[in-house]
């Protein structure tokens, strides 16, 4: 059995409420081992013998069946999170301002070029490609940026969910414990 992190897209924003106690309960009922959650932003850790894609589909179906909520789930294991951390093209920002550095985990391969995001980047924002993710540096913070998940998903034709650098490292540490 392998311990993995399930990262849910677009929960607890825009009226799409999912209590972490419910997420933990649903993951357990779906057959995942020892589910636990991190923060209230859709992070669930659990043990599974399923391949990542099968675990994603199983958890998505369980959330839909239990709550009627359609939520994309991206499953990553410790090796994948470690690769994302190791390939970070923004080491200074990760050290000095980790809450402004995001890893956007993707559901698949992007269809558009990163240059399609250039017009949405303002005030020094940068996007770089990583292993199964995009790295996004928001020097002014993500909250006021025009470079939203919706813009990224539409232009690159791929879905994703972003976590700040602190959360990425915490997830990896919890999987490594």
GROMACS elastic network, one bead per residue, 0.5 to 0.9 nm:
[ bonds ]
;  ai    aj funct       b0    kb
    1    33     6  0.86925   500
    1    47     6  0.59933   500
    1    48     6  0.52970   500
    1    50     6  0.84223   500
    2    46     6  0.82216   500
    2    47     6  0.53180   500
    2    48     6  0.54722   500
    2    49     6  0.62404   500
    2    50     6  0.85370   500
    2    77     6  0.78492   500
    3    33     6  0.84728   500
    3    45     6  0.69350   500
    3    46     6  0.54269   500
    3    48     6  0.63648   500
    3    49     6  0.88231   500
    3    77     6  0.67589   500
    3    78     6  0.78806   500
    3   175     6  0.63337   500
    3   176     6  0.89101   500
    4    44     6  0.83895   500
    4    45     6  0.56248   500
    4    46     6  0.56376   500
    4    47     6  0.62173   500
    4    48     6  0.74722   500
    4    52     6  0.83756   500
    4    75     6  0.65594   500
    4    76     6  0.57289   500
    4    78     6  0.68390   500
    4   175     6  0.66994   500
    5    43     6  0.67965   500
    5    44     6  0.56938   500
    5    46     6  0.65815   500
    5    47     6  0.88531   500
    5    74     6  0.80956   500
    5    75     6  0.55452   500
    5    76     6  0.53445   500
    5    77     6  0.62093   500
    5    78     6  0.82016   500
    5   171     6  0.70592   500
    5   172     6  0.85524   500
    5   175     6  0.75639   500
    6    42     6  0.78835   500
    6    43     6  0.58206   500
    6    44     6  0.50926   500
    6    45     6  0.60918   500
    6    46     6  0.78366   500
    6    55     6  0.85219   500
    6    56     6  0.74100   500
    6    59     6  0.85020   500
    6    73     6  0.60547   500
    6    74     6  0.55935   500
    6    76     6  0.65727   500
    6    77     6  0.88777   500
    7    41     6  0.85615   500
    7    42     6  0.58904   500
    7    44     6  0.66682   500
    7    45     6  0.87807   500
    7    72     6  0.82265   500
    7    73     6  0.54500   500
    7    74     6  0.50459   500
    7    75     6  0.62010   500
    7    76     6  0.79222   500
    7   105     6  0.83022   500
    7   161     6  0.72050   500
    7   162     6  0.88161   500
    7   163     6  0.87729   500
    8    11     6  0.66566   500
    8    41     6  0.77262   500
    8    43     6  0.64007   500
    8    44     6  0.82280   500
    8    60     6  0.88870   500
    8    71     6  0.63493   500
    8    72     6  0.57524   500
    8    74     6  0.64463   500
    8    75     6  0.87724   500
    8   161     6  0.69411   500
    9    41     6  0.87268   500
    9    42     6  0.72675   500
    9    71     6  0.60294   500
    9    72     6  0.53011   500
    9    73     6  0.63079   500
    9    74     6  0.79122   500
    9   159     6  0.84753   500
    9   160     6  0.66752   500
    9   162     6  0.80077   500
   10    13     6  0.60483   500
   10    14     6  0.79906   500
   10    16     6  0.71681   500
   10    41     6  0.84144   500
   10    42     6  0.82010   500
   10    71     6  0.70562   500
   10    72     6  0.79842   500
   10   161     6  0.72073   500
   11    14     6  0.79739   500
   11    15     6  0.81480   500
   11    16     6  0.52282   500
   11    17     6  0.59387   500
   11    18     6  0.61958   500
   11    40     6  0.88569   500
   11    41     6  0.65290   500
   11    42     6  0.62319   500
   11    71     6  0.72964   500
   12    15     6  0.65205   500
   12    16     6  0.51628   500
   12    18     6  0.59815   500
   12    19     6  0.80825   500
   12    40     6  0.74480   500
   12    41     6  0.63369   500
   12    42     6  0.77324   500
   13    16     6  0.55895   500
   13    17     6  0.70059   500
   13    41     6  0.86123   500
   14    17     6  0.82021   500
   16    69     6  0.78720   500
   17    69     6  0.88902   500
   18    21     6  0.84863   500
   18    22     6  0.68706   500
   18    23     6  0.69428   500
   18    40     6  0.84078   500
   18    41     6  0.87047   500
   18    42     6  0.77781   500
   18    67     6  0.85536   500
   18    69     6  0.85260   500
   19    22     6  0.52239   500
   19    23     6  0.63965   500
   19    24     6  0.87628   500
   19    40     6  0.72915   500
   19    42     6  0.86592   500
   20    24     6  0.60735   500
   20    25     6  0.84615   500
   20    36     6  0.87005   500
   20    37     6  0.63862   500
   20    38     6  0.82659   500
   20    39     6  0.79950   500
   20    40     6  0.60733   500
   20    41     6  0.81873   500
   20    42     6  0.71073   500
   20    43     6  0.83337   500
   20    44     6  0.82277   500
   21    24     6  0.51682   500
   21    25     6  0.61586   500
   21    26     6  0.85890   500
   21    36     6  0.88625   500
   21    37     6  0.80618   500
   22    26     6  0.59649   500
   22    27     6  0.84647   500
   22    67     6  0.89637   500
   23    26     6  0.51188   500
   23    27     6  0.60698   500
   23    28     6  0.85702   500
   23    35     6  0.86997   500
   23    36     6  0.87506   500
   23    37     6  0.78341   500
   23    42     6  0.79128   500
   23    43     6  0.88722   500
   23    44     6  0.73696   500
   23    63     6  0.76157   500
   24    27     6  0.52219   500
   24    28     6  0.62629   500
   24    29     6  0.86717   500
   24    34     6  0.87280   500
   24    35     6  0.55551   500
   24    36     6  0.59197   500
   24    37     6  0.65557   500
   24    44     6  0.69782   500
   24    45     6  0.87688   500
   25    28     6  0.51882   500
   25    29     6  0.61545   500
   25    30     6  0.86108   500
   25    35     6  0.78859   500
   26    29     6  0.50309   500
   26    30     6  0.60896   500
   26    31     6  0.88190   500
   26    32     6  0.89904   500
   26    59     6  0.79025   500
   26    62     6  0.64953   500
   26    63     6  0.66027   500
   26    66     6  0.73119   500
   27    30     6  0.50794   500
   27    31     6  0.66981   500
   27    32     6  0.56243   500
   27    33     6  0.81427   500
   27    34     6  0.87572   500
   27    35     6  0.63043   500
   27    36     6  0.89109   500
   27    44     6  0.81555   500
   27    46     6  0.78040   500
   27    58     6  0.89940   500
   27    59     6  0.64995   500
   27    62     6  0.75308   500
   27    63     6  0.82922   500
   28    31     6  0.53218   500
   28    32     6  0.50580   500
   28    33     6  0.63977   500
   28    34     6  0.69572   500
   28    35     6  0.60930   500
   28    46     6  0.84748   500
   29    32     6  0.72610   500
   29    62     6  0.82227   500
   30    58     6  0.71193   500
   30    59     6  0.68725   500
   30    62     6  0.62776   500
   31    48     6  0.80937   500
   32    35     6  0.65993   500
   32    46     6  0.59283   500
   32    47     6  0.57167   500
   32    48     6  0.56114   500
   32    49     6  0.86792   500
   32    55     6  0.87016   500
   32    59     6  0.89172   500
   33    46     6  0.54824   500
   33    48     6  0.63103   500
   34    45     6  0.80029   500
   34    46     6  0.56147   500
   34    47     6  0.64429   500
   35    44     6  0.65535   500
   35    45     6  0.54803   500
   35    47     6  0.71959   500
   36    43     6  0.84590   500
   36    44     6  0.56193   500
   36    45     6  0.52580   500
   36    46     6  0.65634   500
   37    40     6  0.78649   500
   37    42     6  0.76378   500
   37    43     6  0.55630   500
   37    45     6  0.60642   500
   37    46     6  0.88229   500
   38    41     6  0.76791   500
   38    42     6  0.76084   500
   38    43     6  0.53436   500
   38    44     6  0.63996   500
   38    45     6  0.78917   500
   38   167     6  0.84905   500
   38   170     6  0.86310   500
   38   171     6  0.78302   500
   39    42     6  0.73663   500
   39    43     6  0.68921   500
   39   167     6  0.87221   500
   40    43     6  0.74274   500
   41   163     6  0.88961   500
   43   171     6  0.83465   500
   45   171     6  0.81576   500
   45   174     6  0.82623   500
   45   175     6  0.76740   500
   48    51     6  0.81176   500
   48    52     6  0.89089   500
   48    55     6  0.74972   500
   49    55     6  0.85778   500
   50    53     6  0.79706   500
   50    54     6  0.58454   500
   50    55     6  0.55975   500
   51    54     6  0.53172   500
   51    55     6  0.61711   500
   51    56     6  0.86744   500
   52    55     6  0.50602   500
   52    56     6  0.61305   500
   52    57     6  0.87244   500
   52    74     6  0.81271   500
   52    75     6  0.55929   500
   52    76     6  0.70657   500
   52    77     6  0.81978   500
   53    56     6  0.50917   500
   53    57     6  0.63365   500
   53    58     6  0.86133   500
   53    74     6  0.82181   500
   53    75     6  0.73868   500
   54    57     6  0.51799   500
   54    58     6  0.60238   500
   54    59     6  0.85845   500
   55    58     6  0.50550   500
   55    59     6  0.61214   500
   55    60     6  0.84665   500
   55    73     6  0.87413   500
   55    74     6  0.89496   500
   55    75     6  0.71327   500
   56    59     6  0.53882   500
   56    60     6  0.60751   500
   56    61     6  0.85688   500
   56    72     6  0.78238   500
   56    73     6  0.53109   500
   56    74     6  0.61008   500
   56    75     6  0.59851   500
   57    60     6  0.50647   500
   57    61     6  0.60211   500
   57    62     6  0.84919   500
   57    72     6  0.85737   500
   57    73     6  0.76104   500
   58    61     6  0.52519   500
   58    62     6  0.61504   500
   58    63     6  0.87280   500
   59    63     6  0.61501   500
   59    64     6  0.85169   500
   59    73     6  0.72151   500
   60    63     6  0.53059   500
   60    64     6  0.61992   500
   60    65     6  0.86291   500
   60    69     6  0.86811   500
   60    70     6  0.69776   500
   60    71     6  0.60449   500
   60    72     6  0.63427   500
   60    73     6  0.62411   500
   61    64     6  0.50688   500
   61    65     6  0.60220   500
   61    66     6  0.85096   500
   61    70     6  0.81734   500
   61    71     6  0.88697   500
   62    65     6  0.51094   500
   62    66     6  0.60010   500
   62    67     6  0.83558   500
   63    66     6  0.52258   500
   63    67     6  0.57340   500
   63    68     6  0.68554   500
   63    69     6  0.61354   500
   63    70     6  0.71344   500
   63    71     6  0.73834   500
   64    67     6  0.55587   500
   64    70     6  0.53974   500
   64    71     6  0.75341   500
   65    68     6  0.56806   500
   65    69     6  0.78540   500
   66    69     6  0.79654   500
   67    70     6  0.86431   500
   72   107     6  0.82123   500
   72   159     6  0.82883   500
   72   160     6  0.82833   500
   72   161     6  0.86456   500
   73   107     6  0.81750   500
   73   161     6  0.86861   500
   74   105     6  0.71544   500
   74   106     6  0.73652   500
   74   107     6  0.63615   500
   74   160     6  0.80131   500
   74   161     6  0.79734   500
   76    79     6  0.80554   500
   76    80     6  0.58660   500
   76    81     6  0.65554   500
   76   105     6  0.89518   500
   77    80     6  0.53754   500
   77    81     6  0.63492   500
   77    82     6  0.86082   500
   77   172     6  0.82774   500
   77   175     6  0.75579   500
   78    81     6  0.51365   500
   78    82     6  0.59240   500
   78    83     6  0.84771   500
   78   171     6  0.84535   500
   78   172     6  0.58370   500
   78   173     6  0.85413   500
   78   175     6  0.58640   500
   78   176     6  0.67567   500
   79    82     6  0.50543   500
   79    83     6  0.61264   500
   79    84     6  0.86964   500
   79   172     6  0.87264   500
   80    83     6  0.50802   500
   80    84     6  0.63429   500
   80    85     6  0.87455   500
   80   131     6  0.78188   500
   80   132     6  0.82607   500
   81    84     6  0.50438   500
   81    85     6  0.62405   500
   81    86     6  0.85970   500
   81   168     6  0.72671   500
   81   169     6  0.81231   500
   81   171     6  0.80078   500
   81   172     6  0.59575   500
   82    85     6  0.50592   500
   82    86     6  0.60443   500
   82    87     6  0.85803   500
   82   169     6  0.86270   500
   82   172     6  0.67882   500
   83    86     6  0.50658   500
   83    87     6  0.60765   500
   83    88     6  0.86346   500
   83   130     6  0.87938   500
   83   131     6  0.68933   500
   84    87     6  0.53463   500
   84    88     6  0.63249   500
   84   103     6  0.80146   500
   84   130     6  0.66222   500
   84   131     6  0.59499   500
   84   132     6  0.79031   500
   84   133     6  0.75499   500
   84   135     6  0.89500   500
   84   168     6  0.86847   500
   85    88     6  0.54592   500
   85   165     6  0.86925   500
   85   168     6  0.78127   500
   85   169     6  0.75023   500
   85   172     6  0.88588   500
   86    89     6  0.87790   500
   87    90     6  0.89589   500
   87   130     6  0.66919   500
   87   131     6  0.76348   500
   88    91     6  0.63101   500
   88    94     6  0.82350   500
   88   103     6  0.89616   500
   88   128     6  0.89510   500
   88   130     6  0.74457   500
   88   135     6  0.72530   500
   89    92     6  0.89632   500
   89   128     6  0.73745   500
   89   129     6  0.89643   500
   89   130     6  0.84722   500
   89   135     6  0.76550   500
   90    93     6  0.54389   500
   90    94     6  0.61657   500
   90    95     6  0.88096   500
   90   101     6  0.80000   500
   90   135     6  0.81829   500
   90   137     6  0.77382   500
   91    95     6  0.62825   500
   91    96     6  0.86189   500
   92    95     6  0.52228   500
   92    96     6  0.59936   500
   92    97     6  0.80080   500
   93    96     6  0.50643   500
   93    97     6  0.50920   500
   93    98     6  0.61170   500
   93    99     6  0.89826   500
   93   100     6  0.77084   500
   93   101     6  0.67058   500
   93   137     6  0.78228   500
   93   139     6  0.87839   500
   94    97     6  0.58082   500
   94    99     6  0.81225   500
   94   100     6  0.82736   500
   94   101     6  0.64280   500
   94   165     6  0.64772   500
   94   166     6  0.83583   500
   95    98     6  0.61326   500
   97   100     6  0.57290   500
   97   101     6  0.70431   500
   97   139     6  0.84993   500
   97   165     6  0.87184   500
   98   101     6  0.52671   500
   98   102     6  0.79991   500
   98   164     6  0.67055   500
   98   166     6  0.58064   500
   99   102     6  0.74986   500
   99   138     6  0.89899   500
   99   141     6  0.81286   500
   99   164     6  0.53727   500
   99   165     6  0.60412   500
   99   166     6  0.63420   500
   99   167     6  0.86480   500
  100   136     6  0.83405   500
  100   137     6  0.62030   500
  100   138     6  0.52061   500
  100   139     6  0.62009   500
  100   140     6  0.76406   500
  100   141     6  0.55177   500
  100   142     6  0.68626   500
  100   164     6  0.67137   500
  100   165     6  0.76574   500
  101   135     6  0.72220   500
  101   136     6  0.58746   500
  101   138     6  0.62012   500
  101   139     6  0.81149   500
  101   141     6  0.86342   500
  101   142     6  0.87847   500
  101   163     6  0.84243   500
  101   164     6  0.56063   500
  101   165     6  0.55690   500
  101   166     6  0.86436   500
  102   134     6  0.79931   500
  102   135     6  0.57264   500
  102   136     6  0.50711   500
  102   137     6  0.64384   500
  102   138     6  0.78811   500
  102   142     6  0.87301   500
  102   162     6  0.60125   500
  102   163     6  0.53916   500
  102   165     6  0.56449   500
  102   166     6  0.89502   500
  102   168     6  0.84792   500
  103   130     6  0.85787   500
  103   133     6  0.61672   500
  103   134     6  0.56474   500
  103   136     6  0.63485   500
  103   137     6  0.89764   500
  103   161     6  0.81782   500
  103   162     6  0.54396   500
  103   163     6  0.54914   500
  103   164     6  0.63176   500
  103   165     6  0.68482   500
  103   168     6  0.74639   500
  104   132     6  0.85050   500
  104   133     6  0.51839   500
  104   134     6  0.50057   500
  104   135     6  0.63547   500
  104   136     6  0.74007   500
  104   149     6  0.85634   500
  104   160     6  0.59037   500
  104   161     6  0.51851   500
  104   163     6  0.63533   500
  104   164     6  0.86163   500
  105   108     6  0.89862   500
  105   131     6  0.88680   500
  105   132     6  0.60835   500
  105   134     6  0.66620   500
  105   135     6  0.89034   500
  105   159     6  0.84275   500
  105   160     6  0.52353   500
  105   161     6  0.53612   500
  105   162     6  0.60876   500
  105   163     6  0.79916   500
  106   109     6  0.73382   500
  106   110     6  0.80310   500
  106   132     6  0.57863   500
  106   133     6  0.53349   500
  106   134     6  0.76108   500
  106   158     6  0.67162   500
  106   159     6  0.57801   500
  106   161     6  0.67632   500
  106   162     6  0.87683   500
  107   110     6  0.88082   500
  107   132     6  0.79835   500
  107   133     6  0.88450   500
  107   158     6  0.65023   500
  107   159     6  0.54856   500
  107   160     6  0.57998   500
  107   161     6  0.86099   500
  108   132     6  0.73424   500
  108   158     6  0.64152   500
  108   159     6  0.75483   500
  108   160     6  0.85721   500
  109   132     6  0.77262   500
  109   156     6  0.88801   500
  109   157     6  0.86258   500
  109   158     6  0.67478   500
  110   113     6  0.76983   500
  110   114     6  0.89022   500
  110   153     6  0.86623   500
  110   156     6  0.52566   500
  110   157     6  0.59940   500
  110   158     6  0.52763   500
  110   159     6  0.85754   500
  111   155     6  0.83170   500
  111   156     6  0.52649   500
  111   157     6  0.54744   500
  111   158     6  0.69856   500
  112   115     6  0.82683   500
  112   116     6  0.69166   500
  112   155     6  0.63125   500
  112   157     6  0.65782   500
  112   158     6  0.87179   500
  113   116     6  0.57619   500
  113   117     6  0.80812   500
  113   155     6  0.83335   500
  113   156     6  0.67094   500
  114   117     6  0.56688   500
  114   118     6  0.74241   500
  114   127     6  0.73722   500
  114   128     6  0.76312   500
  114   129     6  0.78615   500
  114   155     6  0.86467   500
  114   156     6  0.74078   500
  115   118     6  0.52350   500
  115   119     6  0.82350   500
  116   119     6  0.71227   500
  116   120     6  0.84059   500
  116   152     6  0.86413   500
  116   155     6  0.62297   500
  116   156     6  0.74723   500
  117   120     6  0.54623   500
  117   121     6  0.65771   500
  117   127     6  0.79650   500
  117   147     6  0.75201   500
  117   151     6  0.78694   500
  117   152     6  0.68145   500
  117   155     6  0.70550   500
  117   156     6  0.83150   500
  118   121     6  0.52706   500
  118   122     6  0.84120   500
  118   126     6  0.83372   500
  118   127     6  0.85660   500
  119   122     6  0.77853   500
  119   147     6  0.89076   500
  120   125     6  0.88707   500
  120   145     6  0.81646   500
  120   146     6  0.55509   500
  120   147     6  0.51998   500
  120   148     6  0.85481   500
  120   151     6  0.78658   500
  120   152     6  0.89641   500
  121   124     6  0.71702   500
  121   125     6  0.52194   500
  121   126     6  0.67711   500
  121   127     6  0.84063   500
  121   138     6  0.89331   500
  121   145     6  0.77169   500
  121   146     6  0.69107   500
  121   147     6  0.59696   500
  122   125     6  0.55765   500
  122   126     6  0.86067   500
  122   138     6  0.88648   500
  122   140     6  0.89719   500
  122   145     6  0.73254   500
  122   146     6  0.75291   500
  122   147     6  0.81708   500
  123   138     6  0.83686   500
  123   139     6  0.72776   500
  123   140     6  0.71054   500
  124   137     6  0.81548   500
  124   138     6  0.75029   500
  124   139     6  0.65272   500
  124   140     6  0.82905   500
  125   136     6  0.72715   500
  125   137     6  0.54305   500
  125   138     6  0.50797   500
  125   139     6  0.62544   500
  125   140     6  0.80485   500
  125   145     6  0.86311   500
  125   147     6  0.85067   500
  126   135     6  0.80426   500
  126   136     6  0.57517   500
  126   137     6  0.51825   500
  126   138     6  0.71547   500
  126   139     6  0.88688   500
  127   134     6  0.65945   500
  127   135     6  0.55866   500
  127   137     6  0.65041   500
  128   133     6  0.87716   500
  128   134     6  0.56874   500
  128   135     6  0.51196   500
  128   136     6  0.66131   500
  128   137     6  0.87358   500
  129   132     6  0.81722   500
  129   133     6  0.63976   500
  129   135     6  0.62269   500
  129   136     6  0.89137   500
  130   133     6  0.50025   500
  130   134     6  0.53734   500
  130   135     6  0.65365   500
  131   134     6  0.78513   500
  133   160     6  0.81413   500
  133   162     6  0.88758   500
  134   162     6  0.86867   500
  136   162     6  0.89255   500
  137   140     6  0.89559   500
  137   141     6  0.84627   500
  137   142     6  0.85484   500
  138   142     6  0.55767   500
  138   145     6  0.76006   500
  138   147     6  0.89927   500
  139   142     6  0.81784   500
  140   143     6  0.84233   500
  140   144     6  0.75924   500
  140   145     6  0.76786   500
  141   144     6  0.65297   500
  141   145     6  0.69802   500
  142   145     6  0.52214   500
  142   146     6  0.84798   500
  142   147     6  0.78548   500
  142   148     6  0.78328   500
  143   146     6  0.87856   500
  143   148     6  0.86632   500
  144   147     6  0.87486   500
  145   148     6  0.66422   500
  146   151     6  0.78098   500
  147   150     6  0.81269   500
  147   151     6  0.60771   500
  147   152     6  0.67791   500
  148   151     6  0.52282   500
  148   152     6  0.63074   500
  148   153     6  0.85743   500
  149   152     6  0.51056   500
  149   153     6  0.59459   500
  149   154     6  0.84768   500
  149   159     6  0.81848   500
  149   160     6  0.72422   500
  149   161     6  0.74164   500
  149   162     6  0.78803   500
  150   153     6  0.51670   500
  150   154     6  0.60538   500
  150   155     6  0.85263   500
  150   159     6  0.86125   500
  151   154     6  0.52979   500
  151   155     6  0.61087   500
  151   156     6  0.84320   500
  152   155     6  0.53734   500
  152   156     6  0.59012   500
  152   157     6  0.78439   500
  152   158     6  0.79570   500
  152   159     6  0.82529   500
  152   160     6  0.85705   500
  153   156     6  0.53748   500
  153   157     6  0.52310   500
  153   158     6  0.50829   500
  153   159     6  0.52664   500
  153   160     6  0.70514   500
  154   157     6  0.51673   500
  154   158     6  0.72976   500
  154   159     6  0.84044   500
  155   158     6  0.82377   500
  156   159     6  0.84805   500
  163   166     6  0.80593   500
  163   167     6  0.60173   500
  163   168     6  0.62768   500
  164   167     6  0.54455   500
  164   168     6  0.63789   500
  164   169     6  0.88750   500
  165   168     6  0.50301   500
  165   169     6  0.62334   500
  165   170     6  0.85305   500
  166   169     6  0.53585   500
  166   170     6  0.61656   500
  166   171     6  0.86940   500
  167   171     6  0.60193   500
  167   172     6  0.85219   500
  168   171     6  0.52864   500
  168   172     6  0.63408   500
  168   173     6  0.87200   500
  169   172     6  0.51120   500
  169   173     6  0.61301   500
  169   174     6  0.86335   500
  170   173     6  0.50130   500
  170   174     6  0.61337   500
  170   175     6  0.86199   500
  171   174     6  0.51591   500
  171   175     6  0.62505   500
  171   176     6  0.85969   500
  172   175     6  0.51538   500
  172   176     6  0.61181   500
  172   177     6  0.86959   500
  173   177     6  0.61522   500
  174   177     6  0.52019   500
